[in-house]
Amino acid sequence: MPGVARPLTDTGRPALTFGDYSKFFAAGALCCTATHGAMTPIDVVKTRIQVDPSLKGMNMLVAGRDVVAKGGPGVLMTGFGPTAFGYLLQGGAKFAGYEFFKAKLVDWSGGYEAAVPNRTAIYLAGSAIAEFFADILLTPCEATRIRLVSQKGYASGFLPAFARMAREGGLREFYAGFVPILAKQIPYAIGQFTVNEWAHETALKMMSPETKRNMGAVSNGLLTLGCGITAGVAAAVISQPGDTLLSQINKGEGGPGSATSKLIRLAKEAGPSGLFVGLGPRIVMTAGLVSGQFVLYKYIKEALSAPPGVEIHKETTSE
């Protein structure tokens, strides 16, 4: 917190407590469930474009009108329950996990100063590891959401759909998409956190020391927003193939075999262009999601009096 000296670990980084990580978890949970819940209508149309052959090639507005014409306005909120609950769990685990593993990787790299030259590897590894564990919590909810969106009449809501999937397929049904969800979410997290870190570092390097000292709440908020938008575009592009394959697998496509064999089979069938169907609307959605998450995460942490995470930007240690 500003104005308060923070104790350091033996490796020279600021120390973080269990209470600090609990605040990171709460902030991550709230920012992700709020943003993903708000994006439910866009995600419904995007998923329909991916799984419904009659909608492929349509833009977001045309496809949205078609979806509403066939199912009514209420269809745009299909899957809100599993989306909100799933990303409550996943968001908390992802943001707190990233802060935790980034700090641990600083320690394992030989200390705070030694970590600076290796910061990109730390961002990549920390985000990937955090996302892996977060996806264990997310996958059953995401499978339920996609089943609700892609199969009209499957169930009346989150709990009935969850119960039906548990009854008919159990853990195997819930985690059929675990490998493809990792193929989507790990690149997504890498783009989200790594590009955000580099965007912040680049922006701060371009500022004079006086400008940085005089930055107010509005300037800081705009910086967070701009870096988040940049990170969101990157996250959308590199995770799009996994997102397309995940939607198809949870719809029941891919034929027999393991999740990996289904991924390979579906990827071959789709081809490079097919894997990027719906990328335009997803870029818009993801840029909004990621920037919104970072802005909310920042202000929720401040409201909870949470300390900053471990920062290893080169500009931070050079002054």
C-alpha positions in Angstrom: 0.0 0.0 0.0 1.3 3.5 -0.8 3.4 5.0 1.9 3.8 1.8 3.8 7.1 0.0 3.8 6.6 -3.7 3.0 8.8 -6.4 4.5 11.1 -8.2 2.1 11.7 -12.0 1.7 15.2 -13.4 1.8 15.2 -13.2 -2.0 14.6 -9.5 -2.0 11.0 -9.4 -3.2 8.1 -7.9 -1.2 6.6 -10.5 1.1 2.9 -11.5 0.6 0.7 -13.2 3.2 -2.2 -15.7 3.0 -4.4 -12.7 3.6 -3.0 -10.9 0.7 -3.6 -13.8 -1.6 -7.2 -14.1 -0.3 -7.8 -10.5 -1.4 -6.3 -11.3 -4.8 -8.6 -14.3 -5.0 -11.7 -12.2 -4.1 -10.7 -9.4 -6.5 -10.1 -11.9 -9.3 -13.3 -13.7 -8.7 -15.4 -10.6 -8.7 -13.8 -9.0 -11.8 -14.1 -12.2 -13.8 -17.7 -13.1 -12.9 -18.8 -9.5 -13.5 -17.2 -9.2 -17.0 -18.0 -12.7 -18.2 -21.5 -12.5 -17.0 -22.0 -9.2 -18.8 -20.6 -10.7 -22.0 -23.1 -13.6 -22.0 -25.2 -12.4 -25.0 -22.1 -11.9 -27.1 -20.7 -15.3 -26.1 -24.0 -16.9 -27.0 -23.9 -15.5 -30.5 -20.2 -16.3 -30.9 -20.7 -19.9 -29.8 -23.7 -20.3 -32.2 -21.5 -19.0 -35.1 -18.9 -21.6 -34.3 -21.3 -24.6 -33.9 -24.2 -23.8 -36.3 -23.4 -24.3 -40.0 -26.2 -22.0 -41.0 -24.6 -19.1 -39.2 -21.0 -19.5 -40.4 -19.8 -16.5 -42.4 -22.3 -14.2 -40.7 -21.2 -11.1 -38.8 -22.1 -10.6 -35.2 -25.2 -8.4 -35.8 -26.7 -10.6 -38.5 -26.1 -13.8 -36.5 -27.5 -12.1 -33.4 -30.7 -11.2 -35.2 -31.0 -14.7 -36.5 -30.6 -16.2 -33.0 -33.1 -13.9 -31.5 -35.6 -14.5 -34.3 -35.5 -18.2 -33.7 -35.4 -18.3 -29.9 -36.5 -14.9 -28.6 -34.5 -12.2 -26.7 -34.2 -14.5 -23.6 -32.0 -16.9 -25.6 -29.2 -14.4 -25.4 -28.8 -15.0 -21.6 -28.6 -18.8 -22.1 -25.7 -20.1 -20.0 -25.5 -17.1 -17.7 -25.6 -19.3 -14.5 -22.7 -21.6 -15.4 -20.8 -18.6 -16.8 -21.1 -16.5 -13.7 -20.4 -19.3 -11.3 -17.6 -20.9 -13.3 -15.7 -17.7 -13.8 -16.2 -16.7 -10.1 -14.1 -19.8 -9.3 -11.7 -19.6 -12.3 -11.1 -15.9 -11.9 -10.2 -16.1 -8.3 -7.8 -19.0 -8.9 -6.3 -17.4 -12.0 -5.5 -14.0 -10.6 -4.4 -15.2 -7.2 -2.5 -18.1 -8.7 -0.7 -15.7 -11.1 0.4 -13.5 -8.2 1.5 -16.6 -6.2 3.4 -18.4 -9.0 5.0 -15.1 -10.2 6.3 -14.5 -6.7 7.6 -18.1 -6.4 9.2 -18.0 -9.8 11.1 -14.9 -8.7 12.4 -16.8 -5.7 13.3 -19.9 -7.8 15.1 -17.7 -10.4 17.7 -16.7 -7.7 16.2 -13.6 -6.3 14.4 -10.4 -7.2 17.2 -8.7 -9.2 18.1 -11.9 -11.0 14.5 -12.3 -12.0 14.4 -9.1 -14.1 16.3 -10.5 -17.1 14.1 -13.6 -17.0 10.8 -11.7 -16.5 9.2 -12.9 -19.8 9.7 -16.5 -18.9 8.3 -15.8 -15.4 5.2 -14.2 -16.9 4.7 -17.1 -19.3 5.2 -19.8 -16.8 3.3 -18.1 -14.0 0.2 -17.5 -16.1 0.3 -21.0 -17.6 0.6 -22.8 -14.2 -2.1 -20.6 -12.6 -4.5 -21.2 -15.5 -4.0 -24.9 -15.4 -5.3 -25.1 -11.8 -8.0 -22.6 -12.5 -9.3 -24.7 -15.4 -9.8 -27.6 -13.1 -12.5 -25.5 -11.5 -13.8 -24.0 -14.7 -14.2 -27.0 -17.0 -17.4 -28.5 -15.6 -19.2 -25.2 -15.7 -17.9 -24.4 -19.2 -19.0 -27.8 -20.5 -22.5 -27.1 -19.0 -22.7 -23.7 -20.6 -21.7 -24.8 -24.0 -24.2 -27.7 -23.9 -27.0 -25.3 -22.9 -26.0 -22.8 -25.7 -25.4 -25.4 -28.5 -28.3 -27.8 -27.8 -31.6 -26.0 -27.7 -33.9 -27.6 -25.1 -31.1 -29.5 -23.3 -32.2 -28.2 -19.9 -34.1 -25.3 -18.3 -31.0 -23.8 -16.6 -27.6 -24.3 -15.0 -28.5 -26.6 -12.2 -30.8 -28.9 -14.2 -28.2 -29.0 -17.0 -25.4 -29.7 -14.5 -27.5 -32.5 -12.9 -28.3 -34.1 -16.3 -24.6 -34.1 -17.3 -23.6 -35.6 -14.0 -26.3 -38.3 -14.3 -25.6 -39.2 -17.9 -21.8 -38.9 -18.1 -20.3 -38.1 -14.7 -16.8 -36.7 -14.5 -15.9 -38.1 -17.9 -18.7 -35.9 -19.4 -17.7 -32.8 -17.5 -14.0 -33.1 -18.3 -14.3 -34.3 -21.9 -13.3 -30.8 -22.8 -10.4 -30.4 -20.3 -7.6 -30.8 -22.8 -9.2 -28.5 -25.4 -10.1 -26.0 -22.7 -6.4 -26.0 -21.7 -5.6 -25.4 -25.4 -7.8 -22.4 -25.3 -7.3 -21.0 -21.8 -3.6 -21.3 -21.3 -2.8 -19.3 -24.5 -5.5 -16.9 -23.4 -3.9 -16.4 -20.0 -0.4 -16.1 -21.5 -1.7 -13.4 -23.8 -3.6 -11.7 -21.0 -0.9 -11.5 -18.4 2.3 -11.4 -20.4 1.2 -8.8 -22.9 -0.4 -6.7 -20.1 2.9 -6.8 -18.2 4.9 -5.8 -21.3 2.4 -3.1 -22.3 2.7 -1.5 -18.9 6.5 -1.7 -19.0 6.6 -0.1 -22.5 4.2 2.7 -21.5 6.1 3.5 -18.3 9.5 3.5 -20.1 8.1 6.2 -22.5 7.1 8.4 -19.5 9.5 10.9 -17.8 10.0 10.4 -14.1 8.0 13.6 -13.5 5.0 12.3 -15.5 5.0 9.0 -13.6 5.2 10.9 -10.2 2.2 13.1 -11.2 -0.1 10.4 -12.5 -3.4 10.6 -10.8 -6.3 8.1 -10.5 -7.7 8.9 -13.9 -4.3 8.5 -15.7 -3.6 5.3 -13.9 -7.1 4.0 -14.8 -6.6 4.9 -18.5 -3.2 3.2 -18.5 -4.7 0.0 -17.1 -7.5 0.2 -19.6 -5.2 0.7 -22.6 -2.9 -2.1 -21.6 -5.8 -4.4 -21.0 -7.3 -3.7 -24.4 -3.9 -4.6 -26.0 -3.6 -7.8 -23.9 -7.2 -8.7 -24.8 -6.6 -8.5 -28.5 -3.5 -10.8 -28.2 -5.3 -13.2 -25.9 -8.2 -13.5 -28.5 -6.0 -14.2 -31.4 -3.7 -16.8 -29.9 -6.5 -18.7 -28.1 -9.1 -18.7 -31.0 -8.3 -22.2 -32.4 -8.7 -23.8 -28.9 -11.9 -21.9 -28.4 -13.4 -23.2 -31.7 -12.4 -26.8 -31.0 -13.7 -26.6 -27.4 -17.1 -25.6 -28.7 -17.2 -28.4 -31.1 -16.1 -31.1 -28.6 -18.6 -30.0 -26.0 -21.3 -30.2 -28.7 -20.4 -33.9 -29.0 -18.4 -33.7 -32.2 -15.0 -35.2 -33.0 -15.9 -38.8 -33.1 -14.6 -41.6 -30.8 -11.3 -41.6 -29.0 -9.4 -39.4 -26.5 -9.7 -35.7 -26.3 -6.4 -35.3 -28.0 -7.4 -37.5 -30.9 -10.6 -35.5 -31.2 -8.7 -32.2 -31.2 -6.4 -33.4 -34.0 -9.3 -34.8 -36.1 -11.4 -31.6 -35.7 -8.4 -29.4 -36.4 -7.7 -31.2 -39.6 -11.4 -31.0 -40.7 -11.6 -27.3 -39.9 -8.3 -26.3 -41.5 -6.6 -23.0 -40.7 -9.5 -20.8 -41.8 -12.1 -22.9 -40.0 -10.2 -22.6 -36.7 -10.5 -18.8 -36.8 -14.2 -18.6 -37.6 -15.7 -16.0 -35.4 -12.4 -14.3 -34.6 -13.7 -10.7 -35.3 -16.5 -10.8 -32.7 -14.3 -12.6 -30.3 -11.6 -9.9 -30.5 -14.2 -7.4 -29.6 -15.5 -9.5 -26.7 -12.1 -10.4 -25.4 -10.7 -6.9 -25.5 -13.7 -5.8 -23.4 -13.3 -8.7 -21.1 -9.6 -8.4 -20.4 -9.5 -4.7 -20.1 -12.6 -4.7 -17.9 -11.0 -7.4 -15.7 -7.8 -5.5 -15.2 -9.6 -2.2 -14.4 -12.0 -3.9 -11.9 -9.2 -6.0 -10.4 -7.2 -2.8 -9.8 -10.0 -1.0 -8.1 -11.4 -4.0 -6.1 -7.9 -4.6 -4.8 -7.6 -1.0 -3.7 -11.1 -1.2 -2.0 -9.9 -4.3 -0.1 -6.6 -2.6 0.8 -4.7 -5.3 -0.9 -1.0 -4.7 -1.6 0.4 -4.6 -5.2 1.7 -7.9 -6.5 5.4 -8.5 -7.2 6.5 -6.2 -10.0 9.6 -7.1 -12.0 9.4 -4.5 -14.8 12.8 -3.5 -15.9 11.9 0.2 -15.5 11.0 -0.5 -11.9 14.4 -1.7 -10.9 16.4 0.8 -13.0 15.5 3.9 -11.1 
